[in-house]
Amino acid sequence: MSLRNKVSLIGRTGKEVEIINFEKGKLAKVSLATSDFYTNALGEKVEETQWHNLVVNGKLADIMEKYVTKGKEIAVEGKIQYRTYDDKEGVKRYFTEIRVEELVLLGAN
């Protein structure tokens, strides 16, 4: 059995797409909100929202730049990527993002 790093998400973007241009292409970054619902001990319906940082490059970055705006519903498939960096004070920061490999535009907006 082959194990693979793969994630699928459907949600709404939380901000406008940020585009970073490089000499050999561009990178698109955006946050995605996904929600789960459950009933708590009091019988109340509760919504739990998770935020995911998406990173997109190549032709998908062009599509994101052109068609994705804040609040747009999208489906993505990709892999989880973990990074670390030292901030200005020398403190190590940990960052998790989804490296998008497939994108589907959903909804009307």
C-alpha positions in Angstrom: 0.0 0.0 0.0 1.3 3.4 -1.0 0.7 6.2 1.6 0.2 9.7 0.1 -0.1 13.2 1.6 -3.5 14.2 0.2 -6.3 16.5 1.4 -9.6 17.6 -0.1 -11.5 20.7 1.2 -14.6 22.6 0.3 -15.1 26.0 1.7 -15.3 29.8 1.2 -12.4 32.1 0.8 -11.9 34.5 3.7 -10.1 37.3 1.9 -9.0 38.5 -1.6 -6.4 36.4 -3.3 -2.8 37.7 -2.7 -0.6 37.4 -5.8 3.2 37.3 -5.6 4.9 37.6 -9.0 8.3 36.0 -9.6 10.5 36.0 -12.6 9.3 32.5 -13.7 5.6 32.7 -12.7 3.4 33.6 -9.9 2.1 32.4 -6.5 -1.4 32.9 -5.2 -2.2 32.8 -1.5 -5.7 32.8 0.2 -7.4 31.6 3.3 -10.2 29.0 3.1 -12.9 28.5 5.8 -14.4 25.1 6.3 -17.2 24.3 8.7 -18.4 21.3 10.6 -21.7 21.1 12.6 -22.5 19.1 15.7 -25.0 19.0 18.5 -23.7 19.8 21.9 -24.8 18.3 25.3 -27.6 20.9 25.5 -29.0 19.9 22.2 -27.9 23.1 20.5 -26.5 23.0 16.9 -22.9 24.3 16.9 -20.8 25.4 14.0 -17.1 24.9 14.2 -15.0 26.7 11.6 -11.4 25.9 10.6 -9.1 28.2 8.6 -6.7 26.8 6.1 -3.9 28.7 4.3 -3.9 27.8 0.6 -0.8 28.2 -1.7 -1.3 27.9 -5.5 1.2 28.3 -8.3 1.4 27.9 -12.1 -1.7 28.1 -14.2 -4.0 27.5 -11.1 -2.6 30.8 -9.7 -3.7 32.6 -12.9 -7.2 31.1 -12.4 -7.3 32.1 -8.8 -6.3 35.6 -9.6 -8.9 36.0 -12.3 -12.0 34.2 -10.8 -11.6 33.9 -7.0 -12.8 36.7 -4.7 -13.5 37.0 -1.0 -16.4 34.7 -0.1 -16.1 32.5 -3.2 -17.0 28.8 -2.6 -14.2 26.5 -4.0 -13.1 22.9 -3.7 -9.4 22.2 -3.6 -7.3 19.1 -3.5 -3.6 19.1 -2.6 -1.2 18.2 0.1 -0.4 19.5 3.6 2.9 21.3 3.9 4.6 22.4 7.1 7.2 25.2 7.2 9.1 26.9 9.9 10.8 30.3 10.0 12.5 32.6 12.5 10.7 35.9 13.0 12.4 39.2 13.6 12.9 38.5 17.3 14.5 35.1 16.4 11.5 33.1 17.6 10.8 30.0 15.5 7.3 30.1 14.0 5.4 27.1 12.6 3.2 27.4 9.6 0.8 24.9 8.0 -0.5 25.4 4.4 -2.3 23.4 1.7 -0.3 23.2 -1.5 -3.2 23.2 -4.1 -2.9 20.8 -7.0 -6.5 20.9 -8.2 -9.2 23.6 -8.0 -12.9 23.6 -8.7 -14.9 26.9 -8.7 -18.3 26.4 -7.0 -21.3 28.6 -6.4 -22.5 31.6 -8.3 -20.3 34.3 -6.9 
